[in-house]
Amino acid sequence: MKTIDHKVAVCLVAEGDKVSPERRQELQNQRLHELVDYARANSPYFAKLYADLPENYTLRDLPPTQKSILNDHYEDWVTDRRITLEMVEEFVSRDSSDNRRLLDEYTGLKTSGSTGKSLPVLRDEHRNLIHGELMNQRLFGSVDPELLNPSKHRMAYIIHVSFGASSYNGFIRMRSVSPDRMNNMKAISVMESIDKIVEELNEFQPETIVGYPSSLMLLANEKERGTLNIPVKLIGSSSENLPESTHHRLEKVFGCKVINNYCMTEGGEIAMTRNCAHLHLNEDWIIVEPVHADMTPMENDEEFSEGILVTDLANFVQPFIRYYVGDRVRIRKSDCDQCSLPILEVQGRSTVPFSICGSKYTSKVFELKAEVWPGLITYQVVQTSDDTIQLRGICAPDSKPEEVLGSLAAKMQEYFHENGAPSAKITWSAEPLIHNKRGGKTPQYINISNQ
């Protein structure tokens, strides 16, 4: 297994900021060949997939990979032949306060997709040190380090509070490192109504808040209304698209620095803000290829893609090489004086705020349930009136829409009845999804109440 120490990781990440874009491309290609050659030698899945590669292969010679296929070949995919799927499933489902490593070497967590089938992801020490330094040097490099010390400053995380969620598990482990952190770190459920979130924040008085952009925008509205009164000095955003206009508005309303990290369980820290509103792609360690829906590369860099192929050049135990994700992006050259790393513009992975029965929420409350709902492939939330929301979706071939969508609608109605909107009506429909008239991705939330 590839090993590295902390000092080397610090130097390697720092190097990426100092060298020219041409040199970064050389480093990227060297690291790609090292990863691919290692995968071919140690993973039966990649040995078969890459059996016919030419001697001097390029990135585009490598076949794309997908979550469903990799999951089906899990034990042949990982490069440590001691690892079994049952072993990893048990490891990633352990108690959040358990800081042990799998086989004393690997950390791990799991992600879920629209069918509810989870993908356990392992990370070796090489990957953890490199991605940790990407965070330390590039995302947090312009932040007062004192604010990042939860032993001295209060930090609130507006996330999905569930032991099945990687963000919450990470929060629990980080808080458990020291008793001094217990009272200074608070997790607030994004499933709460905005009024409840404001109440908890006002009581806790955090100096740092971390959350999804959709929730942060609602908090900005409350700040302007005068209902939210907290001494915030730093705002962290992740998981969803944070438009530059929203970034600037948050800075203006709260009067503090805003940092943003575009990341995913499989690919890690892909792009991040560097003392500006732009997301700068960490191209020396992560390759992002904008692609069409059929996974062929985009040639027009002015258009947003239909998806991306992600390659994490640092993870050797479970290689993600040209791994397909359905995010819409485009990449352009940097126009920032302080950073020459390319700028990544993200159009997908967004949720939106909405009101029902006079209470405000974000579409994240549906996403967190729908993405793991058995039998549901994709879904759409259609607001038909001030008090009614209709669920539509595409269900698995062997399932019945009335059972899949009907049970989800009942669950969501129960949620709203218990969380600030007792008169809300959540229904379902077998009608087809409503597509965006301007083209592009089908919206997951759409309001037709005024049409």
N, C-alpha and C positions, 0 to 999 in steps of 0.2 A: 504494500500500500504506500502511496506517495505521502511523504512526511515533510514538514516544514516547521521552523520555529518562529516565534513572534517577531524577532528582530528582522528576519528575512521578509516576512509578510509586510512589515512596515515599509521596508525599502522598496519592495516590488510595487506596492500601491503608490508610493510617492513617485516612483519612476514614471508612472503613466501620466502624471501631471507635467513632468519636466520635458519629456521627449516630444518630437514633432508628430503630427498626425500620420505621416508616412512611416515613422518608426513604430508607432502604436499598431499599425496594420501588420508590420513584420512580426511584432510580439504576438499579436492575435493569431496569426497563421502558425507560428511556432507552437503556441499553446494548444491550438486546435489539433495539430498533427500528433502532439504528445498525448492528448486525451484520446483521440481516435485509436492510435496504436495501442494504448493501454487497454481500451475497451475491447478491441479485437482479440487481444491476448488473454483477457481475463473474464470476459462475458460471453457465454455461448450464444446468447441472442445476437449480440453485435458481431460475433465471429461469422455467423450465418448471414446476417444482413449485409455485411461488408465484404463478403467472400469474393465478389467480382470487381472490387474497386481497382482502378488503374494504379500503376506504381506511383505516379506523381499526381495523386488525387487533389481535387480542390473542394471547397465547401459545397458547391452545388452538385458534386458527384455523390454526396452522401444522401441516401433516401430520408425523407422526413419521417418523424415518429409521432405517434398519437397516444394519448392517455389510455384509451381502451385496450389497444394492442399491447402496450407495455405492461399493463396490469395483468393481462392474460399470460404473459411470459415473465412474471416477476422474478422468480428464482433463477432464471437463466439471464435476466437483465443485470442484476447486481453483480459486482465484480469480486466480492468476497464470497467464496464458495461455502463458507460456514453458515451463511445467512439463509433462513427460510421465511416464507411469508407469514406463517403462523407465529414465528418468533418476533417478527417486526410488528405485526398487528397487536400482539400482547404488549410490546414495548411502548408503542405510541398511545396505547389506551391506559397506561399506568396512571397512578395518582399524580396530579400536577405538582405536588411538593417533592416528588421523587426525582432527584437530580443525577441519578446514576446513568451511565452510558451503556449502550448495547455492546456486549463483548468488550467492555471497557474502552471502546474506541469511538463509537458513533452516537451523535445526537439524532433526534428524529421527531417528526410530527406528521400529520396527515391532512390532506385536502379532500374536498368532496366536489362532485360535479352535479349536473342537472338530473342524472339518473339516481343519485344517492349513493353510488359506489365509490368508496373512498380510495385514495391513492396514498399509501404510506411512503414518506420520503425520508431517506437517511442522508446524513451529512457527515463527512469525515473532517478531521482536524484541519487539513489543508484548506478545505472549503470554508470552514468556520473562521479561520484566522484571516483569510483574504477578504471575505465579505464583511467581517467585523471591522477591518481596517478601512474598507470602502465607506462604511458608516462613520467611523471615527474621524477620518481625514477629510472626506468630501462632504458628507451631509452635516456633520457637527463641527466642522472646522472653523466656522465663523460664529459659533454659539459660545456664550460664556459657559465654561465647564462647570461652574458652580450651580447653574440652573439644572444641570443634568445629574445632580447628586440628590437622590431621593432620601438620603439620610438627613438632609438639611432643608430641602424645599418640597412643597406639596405638589403632587402630580396627579391629574385626573385623566383616566382613560375611558372614553365613551366608545365602547366596543360591544361585541356580542358576548354577554356574560353567560357562558356555557362551557362545561368541562370538555365538550367536543370541539370547541373552537380553538384554533392554534393561537390566536391573539390573546385569548384569555389564559390559556395554559402558559404562554410566555410571561404574561403579567404575574401569574401566581408564582412561577419560578423566580422571577426577578425580585419580587417582593420578599420571598422567603430567604434570600441570601443573607439578610441582616435584620435583627429585631428592630433596628432603628428605622427601617423602611415601612414597617407595618402600618403606622399611623399616618404616614405621609404619602401613601399611594392608595388611590381609590378607583375601583372600576364601577362605571355607571352603565347600565344596559341601554344600548341604542334602541332597544324595543320599547323603552318608556316613551310617553308623550313628551313633547318639548317642555311643557309646563313642569313636569316632574323632574326632568333633567336640570332645568334652571333652578328649581328648588334645592336639589342636591348640591349643585355647584355653589350656590350662594352660601349654603351651610358649610361646605368643605373649604372654600376659599383657596383654590389652587393657584400656583404661579405658572404652571405649565399645564396645557390641556392637549390631549391627543385624540383625534377622531376622524371620522369620514367627512369629506368636504360637504356633503349634503347636510349633515348635522351641524357642522361648523357654520354654515351659512344661516341656518335657523337661529343659532346662538348669536350671530352678528345682528340679526334683526331684533332679537331680544335685548341686546346691548344698546342698540339705538333707541329702543322703546323705554329703556331705563329699568327694565325688570331684572337684568343680569348685572350683578355688581361683584366682580372678582378681580384680584390684583394680577392679572395675567401678564407675563413677561415673555412667554414663548408659546407658539402654537405649532403642533406637529400634525401633518395630514398624511394619510396613506390609504391604500386599497382602491380608491376611486379616482377618476379624473378630476384634477383641480385646475380649471381654466385660469389663465393668467389674470383675467379680469377679477375672478373670485379671489385669487391670491392677493392682489392689490387691495381689494375691498376689505379683506380680513385685516391686513396690515393697518389700513386707515382707521377702521372702526375700533380695533383693540389697541392700536398704537404700539405694536410689538412686532418682533421678527416672526415670520412664518416659514417653516421648512416643509418640504414635501418629498416623499419617497415613493417611487413607482416600483413595486416589488411583487413577487409572487412566491408561493411555497416552492415551486419547482425551479424557478430561475434565480431566486434570491433578489439582491439589491440591484435592479437593472438600471435605473436612472434616478437622479436626485437633483434637487436644487443646490446651487453653489453660490450662495449669497445673492440670488436673483430669483425671478419667478419662473425661469426656464428649467426644464428637466434636462440634465446633461447625461447622456448615455455613457455608461462605464464600458466603453468598447474594448478596452484592453483586457477585460475579464468576462464580458458577456456579449455575445453576438445576437443582434436582433435583425431579422430579415422580414421586411414587409412583403406579404404575399397575397395573391388572389384567393378566392374561395376554394379553388382546387389545389392550393398550396404551391402554385408556381410563382416564382419571384415577380414582384412589381418592377417594371422598367421605368415608369413615370413617377419620379420622386415628389411630384407636386400633388398627387392624389393620396387620399387616405386609403390604407390597405383594408382588405376584408379579414385579415388575420396576420399573425406573425409566427415565425419559426425562431425559437429561443435556444441558444446553446450556452450553458454555464461551463466556462473553461476551468473552473476550480473544483468541481465535484467529481472525484474519481471512484467513489464507492457505488454511486448510482448515477451514471452519466445521463444528463439530459442534452441530447445532441439533435438539433433541428427539430425541437419539440413544438408541436402546433398548439397555439392559443388563439382564441377568437377575438382578440383585441384589435381595434382599428387605430393605426398609427401612421405617422410619416416622420422621416428623419431629414434634417437639414444641417448644413454647416453652421458652426457656432458664429454668432456675431457679438459675443461677449468679450470684453477686454481681459477679464480675469480667468477665463477657462476656454480652452480650444476643443474640449470634448464635444462631439456632435449634440445637437438639440433634438430631443425626442418629443414629438407632439402626440398626445394620446386623446382619442375621441371616444373610445369605449370605456367600459367599466364604471359608468356613472349611475347614480341614483338621484331621484328628484324629490323635493318636498311636496306635500299635498295636504289638504284639509278634508276631514270628513266629520260631519255633525259638529262643526265648529272647533274641533281639536286638530292640532297640527302634528304630522308625522313625516317620515321619509319612506320611500319605496323600499328601503333596506329591510323594513319589517316583513315584507313579503319575500324578499330575496333569501333571507336567512332560513325561512321555512321551505320555500319552493325548490331551492337548489338541492335539497336532500330528500324531497318527497318521493316515495316509491312510485315508480311507473310514470313519472313526469319527465319528459324529455326537454321541453321548453315551455315557457308560459308568458302570459301578458296580463297586466292589470289594467282594466278599462273602467274609468270612473264615469258612471252614467248620470249621476245626480249628486247633490250635496250630501246625501246620506246613503248612497248605494254604490258599491263597487262590484264589477263583474269579472270573474276569472275566466280566461280562455287559455287553451294550451294544446300542445301536441303530446299525446301519450304513447307509451310503448305499445307495439302491435298486439301483445298478449294481454293488455289491460283494458278495462272499461272506463271511458271518460267520466261516466256518472259516478263511478266509485273513486277514481283518482282526483278529479277536480271537485267533486262533491264533498269528499272528506277534507280536502284542503280548504275549501270555502267555509265549511263548518268550523274548522280549527281557527281560521282567521277571524271569523265572526266572534268566536269565543274570546280571542285575544282582544279585539276592540271593545267588547262589552266589559272586559275586566280592566281596561287601560284607557279610560277617559271618553269612550264613545259608545255608551250603552244602547243607543238607538241605531247604530250602524247596521246596514244590511249588506252581507257579502253573498253574492250569488255566483253561479257558474253558467257557462254557455258552450255549446258545441260549435258555435259559429267560428269561422276561420279567423286567424290573427289579423289585426288591422295593420297594414304596412304603411311606412313613411311615404307620403306623396312626393317628397323630394328625393326619394331613393335612399340607398344606404341601409343600415341595419334596422330591423324592425324594432320599434321602441317597446321596452318592457312595461312602461307605464304610459298611458295616454288618457287624456280627459276629453270626453265627447259631450259633456253635460251642457255645453253652450252651443253645440252644433245643431 
